[in-house]
Amino acid sequence: MADAAEPQEVAPQKKSKRPLIIGLALMILLGGGGFFGVYKGLILGSSHTAEAEADDAEESPDALPEIAFIPLQPLVVTLGPEAGGRFLHFTAQVEVNKQYEADVTLLMPRVLDVLNGYLRAVSTAELEDPAALVRLRAQMLRRVQLVSGEGRIRDLLVTEFVIN
């Protein structure tokens, strides 16, 4: 009788996985539906508007700015006694606003002088560094802009930079 009076352990019921499966299926359906709606332009804009904007972009490209390129005479610079008779061959072009093309052409001897002086002062080790060209170009551009006057020269394009 003592056995009958003691409560027997009741096995806990397993929870159903049905809500988890239903939630997962709804999440996949809603995610796929949202993707489809955005992809087709039903949500956040229409596909007709996107196609019209793409057609407009293809029909009318932006006009090029009024610029001119003035080639510089090639410079051959000796690298000094520690370089063992090696030379730097430098060629570049100057990008200018079209309205200042004649002014910059007139000042070309000064531009060549400042570039020649700067390149002679740079050490051989700095010239041989692969990352140095970016720094050198920025320095040369600043010097050329100072010689020609602010706003005339837009950029300096290095076309040849060879150490022999």
Secondary structure, 3 states (H helix, E strand, C coil): CHHHHCCCCCCCCCCCCHHHHHHHHHHHHHHHHHHHHHHHCCCCCCHHHHHHHHHHHHHCCCCCCCEEEEECCCEEEECCHHHCCCEEEEEEEEEEEHHHHHHHHHCHHHHHHHHHHHHHHCCHHHHHCCCHHHHHHHHHHHHHHHHHCCCCEEEEEEEEEEEC
